[in-house]
Amino acid sequence: MSADDHPQESTESEALDAAGVSDEEALDLLRSATIEPVGVLTQASNLTLLVDVHDALGTATGHRAVYKPIRGERPLRDFPLGTLAAREVAAYLVSCTGRFEIVPPTVLRDGPLGEGSLQWWVDQDPERLADPSAGLVEVLPPGDLEPGWLPVVTGSDEEGHEVVVAHADDPRLRRMAVLDALLSNADRKAAHLTLDPRGRLRGFDHGLSLHVEDKLRTVLWGWAGQPLAADEMRAVEAVLEGLNGQLGAELAQLLSVPEVEALRARGLALTESGAFPDPPGDRYPLPWPLW
């Protein structure tokens, strides 16, 4: 399969989750549901609650979501306080407009701890729970790097043996890397991606994105400098077109004007170069930790 032969992705509204719920149905539930916290995701940097989703009548639906209240956001040096929840929603809107089908349905709404983002919970196969990157990002001895894997960074393990962090040369990951370049995602850890039981790649934790400055930090640098495929170019062009219409109007309610214009500039840069961006030479290009 050549770069231009990547299969077309379905739209967000056509895709079904493991329970047979379309993204449009999930959005309707997220907007109207009563949510009941059932746990805290302790590995998250900011307050992140797992919630049960109840319908408008208060009946349990059997579905769950991730609720990130604005009041639980920690101050950051380079992102304005209280803006991460809006960035989560903005990332979803960009994903939808470009038909990337990566970010789960996400809305901004009131909840038990005030306004915050509410994102549909991504189910995983039980055997994948110990491997949050779904086997798509690995730490390997250099000699074990086989065709179909792209190296990102080398280092040493606890015993001093050389290892390489690599990711799969997978068309689904390529689309994620394109989306991250558009979003200037500052935190694409390996653990921030997963495969649902239907094999659909999903990415989450996009609060550190859509800054006015270049902040791209990712474990998916394996395609740096390579040409974008035709479908990847179309996705970027769809986002640019959307910025002149509905997407632009929606983002205006979530981001500052300079942040929206920076997104436009990144899209234009991708279409002009026709290639994946190279890692920056003036700052650290990887998230920390990598998982």
C-alpha positions as CSV (number, residue, x, y, z in Angstrom):
1,M,0.0,0.0,0.0
2,S,1.4,3.4,-1.0
3,A,1.1,6.6,1.1
4,D,-1.7,7.7,-1.2
5,D,-3.6,4.5,-0.9
6,H,-4.7,4.8,2.7
7,P,-8.3,3.8,3.2
8,Q,-10.8,6.5,3.7
9,E,-12.0,7.0,7.3
10,S,-15.7,7.0,8.2
11,T,-17.2,10.2,9.6
12,E,-17.6,10.7,13.3
13,S,-21.4,10.3,13.1
14,E,-21.2,7.0,11.2
15,A,-18.7,5.3,13.6
16,L,-20.0,3.1,16.4
17,D,-18.4,2.4,19.7
18,A,-18.1,-1.1,21.2
19,A,-21.7,-0.7,22.6
20,G,-23.2,0.2,19.3
21,V,-23.6,3.9,20.2
22,S,-22.9,6.4,17.4
23,D,-20.9,9.5,18.1
24,E,-24.0,11.7,17.6
25,E,-25.9,9.6,20.1
26,A,-23.0,9.8,22.5
27,L,-23.0,13.6,22.1
28,D,-26.7,13.8,22.9
29,L,-26.2,11.8,26.0
30,L,-23.2,13.8,27.2
31,R,-25.1,17.1,26.7
32,S,-28.3,16.0,28.5
33,A,-27.2,13.4,31.0
34,T,-27.0,13.5,34.7
35,I,-23.5,12.4,35.7
36,E,-22.5,10.6,38.9
37,P,-18.8,10.4,39.9
38,V,-17.7,6.9,40.6
39,G,-13.9,7.3,40.8
40,V,-10.9,9.5,40.4
41,L,-8.2,8.8,37.7
42,T,-5.2,9.3,40.0
43,Q,-2.5,9.3,37.3
44,A,-3.9,12.4,35.7
45,S,-2.1,15.7,36.4
46,N,-5.4,17.6,36.9
47,L,-8.6,16.5,38.7
48,T,-10.2,13.8,36.4
49,L,-13.3,12.0,37.4
50,L,-14.8,8.8,36.0
51,V,-18.6,9.2,36.0
52,D,-21.6,7.1,35.3
53,V,-23.9,8.5,32.6
54,H,-27.7,8.7,33.4
55,D,-30.3,9.8,31.0
56,A,-32.5,12.8,31.4
57,L,-34.9,10.8,33.6
58,G,-32.0,9.7,35.9
59,T,-31.9,6.1,34.6
60,A,-28.5,4.6,34.4
61,T,-27.5,4.1,30.7
62,G,-24.6,1.7,31.4
63,H,-22.2,4.2,29.8
64,R,-19.4,6.2,31.4
65,A,-17.5,9.4,30.7
66,V,-14.5,11.4,31.9
67,Y,-15.3,14.6,33.6
68,K,-12.6,17.3,34.0
69,P,-13.9,20.3,36.0
70,I,-12.2,23.6,35.4
71,R,-11.9,24.2,39.1
72,G,-9.6,21.1,39.3
73,E,-7.0,22.4,36.8
74,R,-3.6,23.1,38.2
75,P,-1.8,26.4,37.3
76,L,0.7,25.9,34.4
77,R,3.6,28.1,33.4
78,D,2.7,28.3,29.7
79,F,-1.1,27.7,29.4
80,P,-3.7,30.2,30.8
81,L,-5.4,28.9,34.0
82,G,-8.9,27.5,33.5
83,T,-8.6,26.9,29.7
84,L,-7.8,23.2,29.5
85,A,-11.4,22.0,29.4
86,A,-12.2,24.3,26.5
87,R,-9.1,23.0,24.6
88,E,-10.4,19.4,25.1
89,V,-13.6,20.3,23.3
90,A,-11.8,22.3,20.7
91,A,-9.6,19.3,19.8
92,Y,-12.7,17.2,19.4
93,L,-14.2,19.8,17.0
94,V,-11.0,19.9,14.9
95,S,-11.0,16.1,14.8
96,C,-14.6,16.0,13.6
97,T,-14.1,18.7,11.0
98,G,-11.1,16.9,9.5
99,R,-12.8,13.5,9.8
100,F,-9.8,12.2,11.7
101,E,-12.1,10.1,14.0
102,I,-9.6,10.2,16.8
103,V,-10.9,12.3,19.7
104,P,-13.9,10.7,21.5
105,P,-17.1,12.8,21.7
106,T,-16.5,15.7,24.1
107,V,-18.6,18.6,25.3
108,L,-18.3,21.5,27.7
109,R,-21.0,21.6,30.3
110,D,-21.9,22.0,34.0
111,G,-21.3,19.1,36.4
112,P,-21.1,18.3,40.1
113,L,-18.0,20.4,40.5
114,G,-19.0,23.1,38.0
115,E,-18.2,23.6,34.3
116,G,-15.8,21.3,32.7
117,S,-15.2,19.0,29.8
118,L,-17.1,15.7,29.6
119,Q,-15.7,13.0,27.2
120,W,-17.1,9.7,26.3
121,W,-15.2,6.8,28.0
122,V,-13.3,4.6,25.5
123,D,-13.7,0.9,26.3
124,Q,-10.7,-1.4,25.8
125,D,-10.2,-5.1,25.5
126,P,-9.4,-6.4,29.0
127,E,-6.0,-7.9,27.8
128,R,-4.9,-4.4,26.6
129,L,-5.4,-2.7,30.0
130,A,-1.8,-3.5,31.0
131,D,-0.6,-1.9,27.7
132,P,-2.2,1.5,27.4
133,S,-0.5,2.2,24.0
134,A,-2.2,-0.9,22.5
135,G,1.2,-2.3,21.3
136,L,1.6,0.6,18.9
137,V,4.5,2.2,20.9
138,E,7.3,0.0,22.3
139,V,10.7,0.1,24.0
140,L,13.0,-2.4,22.2
141,P,16.6,-3.4,21.9
142,P,17.9,-1.8,18.7
143,G,18.5,-5.3,17.2
144,D,14.8,-6.1,17.6
145,L,13.6,-3.1,15.5
146,E,11.8,-4.9,12.6
147,P,10.4,-3.5,9.4
148,G,7.1,-1.7,10.1
149,W,8.5,0.1,13.1
150,L,9.9,3.6,13.2
151,P,12.5,4.7,15.8
152,V,11.9,7.9,17.8
153,V,14.6,8.1,20.4
154,T,17.3,6.0,21.9
155,G,18.4,5.6,25.5
156,S,19.4,3.1,28.2
157,D,17.4,0.8,30.4
158,E,17.9,0.3,34.2
159,E,20.8,-2.0,33.5
160,G,22.5,0.3,31.1
161,H,21.5,-1.6,27.9
162,E,20.7,0.5,24.8
163,V,17.1,0.6,23.9
164,V,15.0,2.4,21.3
165,V,11.5,3.9,21.7
166,A,9.7,3.2,18.4
167,H,6.1,3.3,17.1
168,A,4.3,1.2,14.5
169,D,4.3,2.5,10.9
170,D,0.5,2.4,11.0
171,P,-1.9,4.6,8.9
172,R,-4.1,5.1,11.9
173,L,-1.2,6.5,13.9
174,R,-0.2,8.7,10.9
175,R,-3.6,10.4,11.0
176,M,-3.1,10.9,14.7
177,A,0.3,12.5,14.0
178,V,-1.3,14.9,11.5
179,L,-4.0,15.9,13.9
180,D,-1.4,16.5,16.6
181,A,0.6,18.7,14.3
182,L,-2.6,20.8,13.6
183,L,-3.4,21.0,17.3
184,S,0.3,21.6,18.4
185,N,-0.4,18.9,20.9
186,A,2.1,19.3,23.7
187,D,1.4,16.0,25.4
188,R,1.1,13.0,23.0
189,K,2.3,10.3,25.4
190,A,2.1,6.7,24.4
191,A,-0.5,6.2,27.2
192,H,-2.7,8.9,25.6
193,L,-3.8,6.6,22.7
194,T,-5.6,3.3,22.7
195,L,-7.6,0.9,20.4
196,D,-11.2,0.2,21.3
197,P,-12.6,-3.3,20.9
198,R,-13.5,-2.5,17.3
199,G,-9.9,-1.7,16.5
200,R,-10.5,2.0,16.2
201,L,-7.6,4.2,17.3
202,R,-8.6,6.9,19.9
203,G,-6.6,9.6,21.4
204,F,-7.3,11.6,24.6
205,D,-5.9,14.2,27.0
206,H,-5.8,17.2,24.6
207,G,-5.9,19.9,27.2
208,L,-2.3,20.9,26.4
209,S,-3.0,21.9,22.8
210,L,-3.9,24.8,20.6
211,H,-1.4,27.2,22.0
212,V,-0.3,30.2,20.0
213,E,3.2,29.0,20.1
214,D,4.6,25.7,18.7
215,K,4.4,23.3,21.6
216,L,4.3,19.9,19.7
217,R,5.7,17.2,22.0
218,T,5.0,13.7,20.8
219,V,6.2,10.1,20.7
220,L,5.1,9.9,17.0
221,W,8.0,11.6,15.3
222,G,8.7,8.6,13.1
223,W,7.3,10.3,10.0
224,A,9.1,13.6,10.4
225,G,9.8,15.2,7.0
226,Q,7.9,12.5,5.1
227,P,5.2,13.6,2.5
228,L,1.6,13.7,3.6
229,A,-0.7,11.2,1.9
230,A,-3.6,12.5,-0.2
231,D,-6.2,11.7,2.4
232,E,-4.1,13.4,5.1
233,M,-3.9,16.6,3.0
234,R,-7.6,16.5,2.5
235,A,-8.1,16.3,6.2
236,V,-6.0,19.4,6.8
237,E,-7.8,21.2,4.0
238,A,-11.1,20.3,5.5
239,V,-10.1,21.9,8.8
240,L,-8.9,25.1,7.0
241,E,-12.2,25.3,5.2
242,G,-14.1,24.7,8.4
243,L,-12.3,27.6,10.0
244,N,-14.1,29.9,7.6
245,G,-17.4,28.5,8.7
246,Q,-18.9,26.4,11.5
247,L,-15.6,25.3,13.0
248,G,-14.4,28.9,13.2
249,A,-17.6,30.0,14.9
250,E,-17.4,27.2,17.5
251,L,-13.8,27.7,18.2
252,A,-14.4,31.4,18.8
253,Q,-16.4,30.4,21.9
254,L,-13.5,28.3,23.2
255,L,-10.2,29.8,22.2
256,S,-8.7,33.3,21.8
257,V,-8.5,34.9,18.4
258,P,-4.7,34.4,18.3
259,E,-5.1,30.7,19.1
260,V,-7.5,30.2,16.3
261,E,-5.3,32.1,13.9
262,A,-2.3,30.0,15.0
263,L,-4.3,26.8,14.2
264,R,-5.0,28.3,10.7
265,A,-1.3,29.1,10.3
266,R,-0.3,25.5,11.2
267,G,-2.8,24.1,8.7
268,L,-1.5,26.4,6.0
269,A,2.1,25.4,6.8
270,L,1.2,21.7,6.4
271,T,-0.5,22.2,3.1
272,E,2.4,24.4,1.8
273,S,5.1,21.9,2.9
274,G,3.1,18.9,2.1
275,A,5.0,17.0,4.8
276,F,5.1,16.1,8.4
277,P,6.9,18.6,10.5
278,D,10.4,18.0,11.8
279,P,11.3,18.0,15.5
280,P,12.2,21.5,16.7
281,G,15.9,22.2,17.3
282,D,15.4,24.8,20.0
283,R,13.4,22.9,22.6
284,Y,12.7,19.4,23.9
285,P,10.4,17.6,21.4
286,L,9.2,14.7,23.5
287,P,6.5,14.5,26.3
288,W,7.6,13.6,29.8
289,P,7.1,10.9,30.8
290,L,6.8,9.1,27.4
291,W,4.0,6.9,28.8
